[in-house]
Amino acid sequence: MSHTEQCTSLSNREAASLWQQLLRAIMLRLNMRKNFFPLRVMEPWKRLPREAVESPSLEIFKTRLDAVLCSLLWVTLLGQRVGPDDPQRSLPTPTSL
């Protein structure tokens, strides 16, 4: 069976599916830059507080990052009006930097 016969034997749905697969493959290649490690990391890194970024050691960085993330969680939960009076959900206690 020749190539033209194979193409004409495809239904419209099958042909559309093949085109979608081809377009997905092309888009994946074009979007690969978005998945590039430095681009994924730089934006969140820039949003971290200076105290955490300029930590002298990894252990201090982890401690400070934990404090920042805990305070973000605290603010988020307060925005949802979750409090200690709710027995099902309690707030974490924020740690200081």
C-alpha positions in Angstrom: 0.0 0.0 0.0 1.5 3.3 -1.0 1.7 6.4 1.2 -1.1 8.2 -0.6 -3.4 5.2 -0.2 -2.6 5.0 3.5 -3.4 8.7 3.9 -6.7 8.4 2.1 -7.7 5.4 4.1 -7.5 7.4 7.3 -10.8 8.7 8.7 -11.1 12.4 9.5 -10.9 11.6 13.2 -7.7 9.5 12.8 -6.1 12.3 10.7 -7.1 14.9 13.2 -5.6 12.8 16.0 -2.3 12.4 14.1 -2.2 16.2 13.6 -2.8 16.8 17.2 0.0 14.5 18.2 2.3 16.2 15.8 1.3 19.7 17.1 1.8 18.5 20.7 5.3 17.3 19.9 6.2 20.6 18.2 4.7 22.6 21.1 6.7 20.5 23.6 9.9 21.4 21.9 8.9 25.1 21.8 7.9 25.0 25.5 11.1 23.2 26.6 12.7 26.6 27.5 10.0 27.1 30.1 11.1 23.9 31.8 14.8 24.9 31.8 16.0 24.7 35.4 17.3 28.3 35.8 14.0 29.7 34.6 12.0 27.5 36.9 14.1 28.4 39.9 14.9 32.1 39.5 11.4 33.6 39.9 10.7 31.8 43.3 14.3 32.6 44.4 13.8 36.3 43.7 10.7 36.3 45.8 12.4 35.0 48.9 13.3 37.5 51.7 16.9 38.8 51.6 17.6 37.3 55.1 16.9 33.7 53.8 18.8 34.2 50.6 21.9 35.6 52.2 22.2 32.9 54.8 25.8 31.9 55.7 25.1 28.2 55.8 22.7 25.6 54.4 21.3 24.9 57.9 20.6 28.5 58.6 19.0 28.9 55.1 16.7 25.9 55.8 15.7 27.4 59.2 14.9 30.8 57.7 13.1 29.3 54.7 11.0 27.2 57.1 10.1 30.3 59.0 9.2 32.2 55.8 7.0 29.3 54.5 5.3 28.9 57.9 4.5 32.6 58.0 3.1 32.4 54.5 1.0 29.4 55.5 -0.2 31.4 58.6 -1.3 34.3 56.5 -3.1 32.0 54.0 -4.9 30.2 56.8 -5.9 33.5 58.5 -7.3 34.6 55.1 -9.4 31.5 55.1 -10.5 32.3 58.7 -9.2 29.2 60.2 -8.3 29.5 63.8 -7.7 27.8 67.1 -11.4 27.7 67.9 -11.9 25.3 65.1 -11.0 21.8 66.5 -10.7 20.2 63.1 -8.1 22.6 61.8 -5.5 24.4 63.9 -3.0 27.0 62.9 0.7 26.3 62.9 2.8 28.6 65.2 5.0 30.8 63.2 8.7 30.7 64.1 10.8 33.8 64.2 13.8 34.5 61.9 
